[in-house]
Amino acid sequence: MNRWYDWGEGKGGNLVDFGTLYYNCSVSDFLKKLDVPVLKTVEARKFTSVDSVSDDEKGIRVLSVKPISSFSLLRYLDKRKIEREIAHQFCSEVSYQLNNKNYYAIGFLNNAGGYELRNEYIKAASAPKDITFIDLGAKDIAVFEGFFNFLSYQCLYQKQEENLRNFLILNSTSFFGKSLPLMQSHKNVHLYLDNDKTGQKFTAQALQLDKEKFIDERSLYQKYDDLNDWLINFGRAQKHSLMHKH
């Protein structure tokens, strides 16, 4: 798959992500180090990573924001099992410029006015980077690392009676500590963090603070990477189970 993952650090990516971390340099500097002409011609969007490139280095400039309409983005939502109506409610189609080239992605607005940007090729963000807090005036709050897990939650519970909750999407686990006072201002905090070392670390930290207030909800998707991974594969797993029964 040409991918790598560091279980100790809880991060991964492609060759360029690894190179920028290893050499502690920008994407352009790393490509110069490789000095391989074919790599230099590959579109920059395939090498954009939130973890390995700072906002200043990415130089992302938002050009326009509109309802999601591009076929490739709608197809990507279908691939991630996100209902289009849900995506239209919380996301936009964001056109942006990077290295003098124009691109577009699904955009999720944060509290500071920046956007989390996703399509089938990129995982990026426009400055400023921040959390997204959706205040519905509820006493409880549900917390997610990324917005696709939040969208997955909305898809799962939209047709079911669910207690009113506020929502906190961290957009980066680096905001977990900063967001603890906001979480603790609620009666109950439902944690839907990822099933990896980082998710375990912050879940354990929260439970240590107050095991009555903080609730680990990962049992729902304990065999999967995160809530969206469970949503994508749940139907497939159910079909596989039925086939074996027959």
C-alpha positions in Angstrom: 0.0 0.0 0.0 3.1 2.3 0.2 2.0 3.4 3.7 3.8 3.4 7.1 2.6 3.7 10.7 4.5 4.3 13.9 2.6 2.7 16.7 4.8 4.4 19.3 4.0 7.9 18.0 0.5 7.1 16.8 1.0 8.6 13.4 1.6 7.4 9.8 1.4 8.3 6.2 3.2 7.9 2.9 6.8 8.2 1.8 6.8 12.0 1.8 5.2 12.2 5.2 8.0 9.9 6.5 10.7 11.9 4.8 9.6 15.3 6.2 9.5 13.8 9.7 12.8 12.1 9.4 14.7 15.1 8.0 12.5 17.7 9.8 12.0 19.6 6.6 9.2 20.8 4.3 7.8 18.8 1.5 9.6 20.8 -1.2 12.9 20.4 0.6 12.4 16.6 0.9 11.6 16.3 -2.8 14.8 18.1 -3.5 16.7 15.6 -1.3 15.2 12.7 -3.3 16.2 14.4 -6.6 13.9 12.1 -8.5 12.2 14.0 -11.4 9.1 11.8 -11.6 8.3 12.4 -8.0 8.6 16.2 -8.5 5.8 16.1 -11.1 3.3 14.4 -8.8 0.5 16.7 -7.7 1.2 18.2 -4.3 -2.3 17.4 -3.0 -1.3 13.7 -2.7 1.5 14.7 -0.3 -0.3 17.1 1.9 -0.4 16.0 5.6 -1.7 17.8 8.6 0.8 16.1 10.9 3.9 16.6 8.8 3.5 20.1 7.3 2.7 23.3 9.2 -0.1 25.7 8.1 2.5 28.2 7.0 4.3 25.6 4.9 1.1 24.3 3.3 0.2 27.9 2.3 -3.5 26.8 1.8 -5.7 29.8 0.7 -9.4 29.2 0.7 -11.0 30.6 -2.5 -14.7 29.8 -2.2 -17.2 27.8 -0.1 -20.4 26.3 -1.5 -22.7 23.3 -1.0 -21.1 20.0 -1.9 -21.9 19.3 -5.6 -18.8 17.8 -7.2 -19.3 14.2 -8.3 -15.9 13.0 -6.9 -16.7 14.4 -3.4 -20.2 12.9 -3.4 -18.7 9.6 -4.4 -16.1 9.9 -1.6 -18.9 10.5 0.9 -20.6 7.3 -0.4 -17.4 5.4 0.0 -17.2 6.5 3.6 -20.9 5.6 4.1 -21.8 9.2 5.0 -25.3 10.1 4.0 -25.3 13.1 1.7 -28.0 14.9 3.6 -25.9 14.7 6.8 -22.8 15.9 4.9 -24.8 18.9 3.4 -25.9 19.8 6.9 -22.4 20.1 8.5 -19.9 20.4 5.6 -19.2 22.4 2.5 -17.3 22.1 -0.8 -14.2 24.2 -0.3 -12.1 25.4 -3.3 -8.6 26.3 -2.2 -5.2 27.2 -3.7 -2.0 25.4 -2.8 1.4 26.1 -4.5 -0.4 28.2 -7.2 -2.7 25.3 -8.1 -6.4 25.1 -7.4 -8.1 22.1 -5.7 -11.3 21.3 -3.9 -12.3 19.2 -0.9 -15.0 18.5 1.6 -14.6 21.3 4.2 -15.5 21.2 7.9 -15.5 24.5 9.6 -13.8 25.0 13.0 -14.4 27.6 15.7 -11.6 29.9 14.5 -12.8 30.0 10.9 -10.4 27.5 9.4 -11.4 24.3 7.5 -10.6 20.7 7.9 -10.1 19.5 4.2 -10.7 16.0 3.0 -11.1 14.2 -0.3 -9.9 10.8 -1.5 -6.3 12.1 -1.8 -5.7 14.6 0.9 -6.0 15.2 4.6 -5.2 18.8 5.2 -6.4 22.0 7.0 -6.5 25.7 6.3 -5.3 28.1 9.0 -6.2 28.7 11.7 -6.4 25.2 13.2 -8.9 24.8 16.0 -11.7 22.6 17.5 -15.3 22.6 16.4 -17.8 22.9 19.2 -21.5 22.5 18.4 -23.5 23.9 21.3 -27.1 22.7 21.4 -27.7 23.7 25.0 -27.4 20.1 26.2 -26.0 18.8 29.6 -24.0 16.0 27.9 -21.3 16.2 25.3 -20.0 13.7 22.7 -16.3 14.0 21.7 -14.7 12.9 18.5 -11.1 13.1 17.1 -12.2 13.9 13.5 -15.3 15.1 11.7 -15.9 11.9 9.7 -16.5 10.1 13.0 -18.9 12.9 14.0 -20.7 12.5 10.7 -20.8 8.7 11.2 -22.5 9.3 14.6 -25.1 11.6 13.0 -25.8 8.9 10.4 -26.2 6.2 13.0 -28.5 8.2 15.4 -30.5 10.4 13.0 -33.5 8.1 12.9 -33.3 6.9 16.6 -34.4 8.6 19.7 -31.2 10.0 21.3 -30.7 12.1 24.3 -29.7 15.7 23.3 -26.0 16.2 23.3 -23.5 18.9 22.4 -20.6 17.9 20.1 -16.9 18.5 20.3 -14.8 17.6 17.3 -11.1 18.0 18.2 -9.8 18.1 14.6 -6.5 17.2 16.3 -5.7 15.3 19.5 -3.3 18.1 20.3 -6.4 20.1 21.4 -7.5 17.4 23.9 -5.9 19.0 27.0 -7.0 22.5 26.0 -10.6 21.2 25.7 -10.8 19.5 29.0 -12.4 22.5 30.8 -15.1 22.6 28.1 -15.7 18.8 28.5 -15.8 19.0 32.3 -18.4 21.8 32.2 -20.9 19.1 31.1 -22.6 16.5 33.2 -21.5 13.5 31.1 -18.7 13.3 28.5 -19.1 10.5 25.9 -15.7 9.8 24.4 -15.7 8.3 20.8 -11.9 8.4 20.3 -9.9 6.2 17.9 -8.8 2.7 18.8 -5.1 3.4 18.7 -2.4 4.3 21.1 -3.3 8.0 21.1 -7.0 7.3 21.6 -6.2 5.0 24.5 -3.9 7.5 26.0 -6.4 10.3 26.1 -9.3 8.1 27.1 -7.3 6.8 30.1 -6.3 10.3 31.0 -9.9 11.4 31.1 -11.1 8.4 33.1 -8.3 9.0 35.6 -9.6 12.6 36.1 -13.2 11.5 36.6 -14.4 8.0 35.8 -18.0 9.0 36.6 -18.2 12.0 34.2 -16.1 10.5 31.3 -17.6 7.5 29.5 -15.5 5.4 27.1 -17.9 4.6 24.1 -15.3 2.6 22.1 -16.9 -0.8 22.9 -19.3 -0.1 20.1 -16.5 -0.3 17.5 -13.8 -2.2 19.6 -12.7 -4.3 16.6 -12.3 -1.3 14.3 -10.0 1.7 13.9 -12.7 4.2 14.7 -16.4 4.9 14.4 -16.3 5.6 10.7 -14.3 2.4 10.0 -17.0 0.5 11.9 -19.8 2.1 9.9 -18.0 1.3 6.6 -17.4 -2.3 7.5 -20.4 -3.2 9.7 -22.7 -4.2 6.8 -19.9 -6.1 5.2 -19.2 -8.0 8.4 -22.9 -8.8 8.9 -23.1 -10.2 5.3 -20.0 -12.3 5.9 -21.5 -13.7 9.1 -24.8 -14.6 7.4 -22.9 -16.4 4.6 -21.0 -18.5 7.1 -24.2 -19.5 8.9 -25.6 -20.9 5.6 
